[in-house]
């Protein structure tokens, strides 16, 4: 469908990995993934919201 850019979709999907790591309190925390999320996560979420708003506005 290509509703949002593939790279953004992949980045957003990575959020579930971080959620699982933190939610399930894995003992072997993957600190590199957490560090990467903290560096790029907020910007990826912002881009996702913008893409979703663009889609919903075009359907009104």
N, C-alpha and C positions, 0 to 999 in steps of 0.2 A: 504494500500500500504506500510505503514511503511517506508516511505522515510527518515524521520528524527525521532529521538527518541520521544516517546509520551510525556515525561516530558518536553523536549525542545519545542515541538509543543504547549503544554499548556502554557508554559512561554511566548512564542512569541504571543500567542492569548491574553494574559494579556496586551500586549502593546496596543491593540486597546482600552481597557478599559481606560488606562492612556491617550491615545490620545483623546478619547471622553470627558474625564473629563476636560482636558486642552483646547481643541478646543471649546467646548461649554460653557466654563467658568461657570461650575456648581457652584452655590453658596454654596452648602454643599460639598466642596471638601473632598475627602476621603484621608486624609493626610497619613494614614497608607499605602495605595496602592502606593501613590507617593513615600513615603520613601522606600518601598520595591523595587519599580522600579529603583530608583536611586542607590540602593545597588546592584541589580542583573541584571538590564536591559542591561547595556553595555556588560556584559559577555554572556548573552543569545543571544544578537545580533551577537556577535563574533562567538558563537557556530553555530548559524543558517547559517551564511555566510560560515563557514567551511563545514557544511553539504551540502550546495548548491554547493559549489565548487567541493566537492567529487563526487556528482551526475553528474554534468556537465562534469567533467573530465572522468568519466567512460563511458560516452556516445559518446565520441569523437573517 
